[in-house]
Amino acid sequence: MDFFFDILDKARRWMTYDAEVSFYYKHFPSLVENAEVNLRPMVRADIDRLFAIETSAYEFHWELETFRSCFKIGYHCWIAERARDVVGYGISTIGAGESHVLNVCVAPDYQGRGIGRMILNHLIQEATRFKADSMFLEVRPSNPKAIKLYRSMGFNEIGTRKGYYPARHGREDAIVMARMLG
């Protein structure tokens, strides 16, 4: 069945391929430098690129199979793309009136440019569209940039999960954050 979906992904990419855009990106690199970041739904062909970003951004990263499972299950998986290059992603679940952010990650070379905020904002919009009343996430206390982003977007600390994350010397707690939607 996966083979069938891979063929569909390849056919979709072939049908939406724009040779003119590729020509301009190749011959006018400044267009790539100034290209906008756009969000789109993840396709199966993105999984290897997501894994590469994940491993470059995190010491303790998700496994490749985790990305495959999220896609297969039908979680809300969104890609941030710039000049046809995947530069980040966000994955969330939505159900029973709430949403849970599972992962937001931006390639290290693109961090600090507002892409994480764009992705998280889109996940919030999706959750609201699907009638979620609240959104939850976990974050490492050792990730102050993410904590600052989440607080700036209305998330508040509501608790701690002891020993939630793997760490160099054992385990690291998770800060649980939430915000109301709507």
N, C-alpha and C positions, 0 to 999 in steps of 0.2 A: 504494500500500500504506500509506503514511503517513496518508493520509486515513482509511482504514479504522481504523487504530489510534487516531487522534484521536477518531473517533466512539465507539469502545469506551471511551476514557478519559472522555469526556463522559457517557456512559451510566452508567459506574461512579460518577462523582461525583454524578449526579442520583439514583441509587438509594440512595446512602449519605448524601445530604443530610439533615440533621436541622434542620427549621425551628425547633424549640423551642430548640435550642442557639443558632442565629443570633439568635433573638428576645432571649434572655438576654444574649448578648454585646453586642447593640445597645443595650438598655435598662439594662443594669447593667455599665458599663465596668469596675468593680472586679473582675468575674469574669475579664475578659481579663487584667488586671494580675496576678492570682493564678493564672492558668491554668498547668497543668503543661506541660512540654515532652515530646512523644512522638516516637518514631521510627517511620517507616513506609517501605516501598519507594517509590522514585521512580516516577512515571508521566510519560508524555510531556508532559502539560500543565504539569508543574513546570519544564521546561527554561528558559523565559524568566525565571522568577523566580530560578532558580539563577544565570543569567547576570547578572541585576541585582545579586544579592548579591556575586557574584565581582568585578564591576567596581567596586562600592563598597568592597570590602575590599582589593583589590590594585591597585597601579599597573600591574603587568605581569600581566595576567589571561589565563585561557584564552579561546579563541574560542568563539562560540556553537556552531559546528559540532563542536567537541571534546565538548561535553556531549551533543549529538545522537548522535555516534558511540559514546560510552560507553554510552548507553542502548540503542542499536540492537544493539551487539555483545553486550550482556547482562552487562556488568560489574556488580559489586555496588554499587548506588547507593541510598543511604539519605538520607532527608529528616528533619530535625528540625523539628517543627511545634509552634507554640504558639497556641492559640485560632484554629486554622485558617490561621495565617500561617506560611509557611516562613521559618525563622530560621537555618537552616544545613543543611549536607549533608556527606556523606562518600562517596568513591568508591574502590573497591579492585578489584584482580584477585586471583583465587585459582586456582592450578593448579600441577601438578607438585610438590606438597608445600610450596609457599610462597605467600605473599600479598604484594602490593605495594600500599601506600597511595598512590593517585594524587593525591588532593585531600581536604583537610578544611578547611572554611571556615564561619565563623559571621558573620552580619550584624554590622557594626560596633556597632550599638545593643545587641546582645545578647552581645558579647564580655565575658569575665571572669565569667561566670555558671555555668561548668561544662559548657556545652553542647558545646564541642569535646571535652572529656574523655568525655562521654556518647557522642558519635558515634564517637570512636576506640575506646572500650571495646566498642561494638557491632561495629565492624569486626573487632576482635580475636576476639570471640565467633563471628562468622560464619566467619572463617578457621579457627578451631578446629573448628567444626561440620563444615566441609568438609575436615578432616584435614590442614590446613597445619601444618607443623612450625616455620616461621619467618615473620617478617613484616619487610618492608623499607620504607623511605621515604627521600625526600630532603627537605632543609629548607635554607632560606637561612641563612647565618651571621648575616645582619642581622635575623633574626626570633627574638630571644631568648625571647619568651613561648612560641612553639611548641617551641623546643628544651627549655625547662624542662618543659613538659607531657610531651613525649616521654620525657625522662629519668625523670620521675616515674612513668611507666607502663612502665618497664623497658627502654626502648630505649637502646642504646649506640652510640656513634660507631664505625663500622667503616672509614670511608674518605672520600674526597673525589672529586667529579666536577668537574674543571676546566672553568670557563666554561659551566656547565650552564644558568644562568638569564640572561635578558636583564636589563640594569640600565641606569640612567641614563647611565653613562659606560662603555659596553662590555658586559661580561659579569660575572656573579657565580658563584663556585663553589657547589657544593651539598655539604652535609654528608650523607653516607649513614649512616643509622642502621638498626639491626636489633634484633630480640628473638626469643627462642625462644618457642614456643607450647606449650601442652599441659598 
